[in-house]
Amino acid sequence: MEGLGLFSTRPIAKGQVLGITHVKDDLFQHGVIRTPLGGFINHSNFPNCELIKGNKVFLLRTLVEIITGEEITLKYELYNPEEE
């Protein structure tokens, strides 16, 4: 990467919810608002985080322990908010 993205400043445990990445809202294009957390996550084919899709929000949760300085990544997927 070129220094953009999210990097841990401390160790983060496996299974830790890091925050909200998207909020569902029909007033916005595609029915969702992406939060700053959701906007800076880079893609990886071998991600260390996953999305947890709820009724109103998407949460970011760690899949493995993340060490200090490690980039926080997610495997991008196409989704249709109306199917949620």
C-alpha positions as CSV (number, residue, x, y, z in Angstrom):
1,M,0.0,0.0,0.0
2,E,1.0,3.6,-0.3
3,G,0.4,4.7,3.3
4,L,-3.3,5.1,2.9
5,G,-5.8,3.0,4.9
6,L,-6.2,2.1,8.5
7,F,-3.4,0.8,10.7
8,S,-3.5,-0.3,14.3
9,T,-1.8,1.7,17.0
10,R,-2.0,-1.1,19.5
11,P,-2.6,-4.9,19.5
12,I,-6.3,-5.7,18.8
13,A,-7.8,-9.0,19.9
14,K,-9.5,-11.5,17.6
15,G,-13.3,-11.0,17.6
16,Q,-13.1,-7.3,18.6
17,V,-15.8,-5.0,17.0
18,L,-14.0,-1.9,15.8
19,G,-17.0,0.2,14.9
20,I,-19.7,1.0,12.3
21,T,-18.7,1.0,8.6
22,H,-22.1,1.7,7.0
23,V,-25.5,3.0,8.1
24,K,-28.6,2.1,6.1
25,D,-30.6,5.1,5.0
26,D,-33.0,5.2,2.1
27,L,-32.3,8.9,1.6
28,F,-28.9,8.2,0.2
29,Q,-27.7,6.6,-3.1
30,H,-27.6,2.8,-2.8
31,G,-29.5,3.1,0.5
32,V,-26.4,3.3,2.7
33,I,-24.0,5.9,4.2
34,R,-20.4,4.9,4.5
35,T,-18.7,6.1,7.7
36,P,-15.1,7.3,7.8
37,L,-14.2,3.8,9.2
38,G,-15.8,2.2,6.2
39,G,-14.2,4.7,3.8
40,F,-10.6,4.0,4.6
41,I,-10.5,0.2,4.8
42,N,-8.5,-1.3,2.0
43,H,-9.2,-4.6,0.2
44,S,-7.3,-7.8,0.8
45,N,-7.8,-11.3,-0.5
46,F,-6.6,-12.4,2.9
47,P,-8.4,-9.9,5.2
48,N,-8.0,-9.6,9.0
49,C,-11.5,-8.2,9.4
50,E,-15.1,-9.0,8.3
51,L,-18.4,-7.1,8.0
52,I,-21.2,-8.0,10.3
53,K,-24.4,-6.9,8.6
54,G,-27.2,-5.9,10.9
55,N,-30.7,-4.4,10.3
56,K,-29.5,-0.8,10.4
57,V,-25.7,-0.9,10.4
58,F,-22.7,-2.8,9.2
59,L,-20.0,-3.5,11.9
60,L,-16.3,-4.3,11.4
61,R,-15.0,-7.2,13.4
62,T,-11.5,-8.7,13.6
63,L,-11.0,-12.2,12.3
64,V,-7.5,-12.6,13.9
65,E,-5.3,-10.9,16.4
66,I,-3.9,-7.7,14.8
67,I,-0.5,-6.5,15.8
68,T,0.6,-2.8,16.3
69,G,1.2,-1.2,12.9
70,E,-0.7,-3.8,10.9
71,E,-3.1,-2.6,8.3
72,I,-6.7,-3.3,8.9
73,T,-8.2,-4.9,5.8
74,L,-11.5,-6.3,4.5
75,K,-12.4,-8.5,1.5
76,Y,-14.6,-6.2,-0.6
77,E,-17.9,-7.6,-1.9
78,L,-20.7,-6.2,-3.9
79,Y,-23.9,-6.0,-2.0
80,N,-27.5,-4.8,-2.5
81,P,-28.7,-3.0,0.7
82,E,-32.3,-3.9,-0.3
83,E,-31.5,-7.6,0.1
84,E,-30.4,-7.1,3.7
